Amino acid sequence: MTANTDPRTGPGVAGSPETAPGFERRAEIDLSAIRDNVKRVIELAAPATVMAVVKADAYGHGTIPVVHAALQAGAGWIGTAHISEALPIRAAGVTAPLLAWLHTIDSPFAEAITANIDLGVSSGWELEHIAAAAQQAELPARVHLKIDTGLGRNGCPPDRWDELLGAANAFQEEGLLRVVGVFTHLAVADEPDREETDEQLTAFRESVSLAEDAGFDLEVRHAANTPAILSRPDAHFDLVRLGLGMYGLSPFADQTSDELGLRPAMRLVARVTNVKKVPRGQGVSYGLTYRTGEATTLALIPLGYGDGVPRSAVEAPVLVDGRMLPSRGKVAMDQFVVDLGPLEDPESLVGSEAVLFGGDGPSADAWAVAAGTINYEIVTRVSQRVPRVYVEGSWGPADG
């Protein structure tokens, strides 16, 4: 397992994490897992093309290394939420088709058009701003019109779809933009038995037909997110948007990553910073919400909510010295506590690895359960205070 490249600092440390210079805390990102997951989904989605979604710093995994790994594996498109996330990808020399879909009136549309970034469009005001930016850039914009088929967030309401098509057609005739795609987003694809997905797909097909009847020569039609890629082949169309699955996590409550043929790519670890024996009844952390039931040993882990560890996590599993142990008390900004049980020589564990999730440790899913959230949030919220180290090679199946 060799270290690779950090998107913020350039070339990383050569050699394995075990032989690399010391660390306090870090998130190890297995780029081979990213590639394997993309290849797995390419097989499932064919003949549809795969878009690698790298919004939010690639769900916390690091945008540029993940983009390169996904393209190496055969992804045909890259997707981000914001233009500000897409521009650095172009600056890194990536020329693959690239879509950004969430905008405000202050979004840098002209920069996006100049950088050949496709733009999602949900409303008339976006079309007007994009057309003005295209005039400024002296280049036509490439746009994907988004229809709200039931999620109720971004996207054009169905009763205004004809109006949006008409406005887009007028700007296209002026040479200011070209409509190259129509897309939507699914609300409950992670619950495959819900009938709302059928309703959304029916509405999407109708909206695509209206766009085609209006004369638009569409390159791509896309609706499927990771859960729909895995459970709804009828949602694949021309392009699928691979988010969570690329990072090896399952979107389903009743199926694990392993059952889906995916490998988690992130392993979050820290060094045990302090170990001490305490008596029965010892309070732990702010509010003293936990007290020891017997004389025991407590270990301090230098990761907290300032690093993205959920403050809401209760009795989350941590792998220390080959044992799966529970966190105790409240997570603080910089640290939390694990109960090691009675030990004869506790100080021998100072400097040991504590694995919060990934690899040989617990799963991100287990931390999501402990925090009352979803695995998407667990990996994405790992903060920039935690260095990313890029590796090649698996740590084996995750436990928990």
Disulfide bonds with the S-S distance in Angstrom:
none
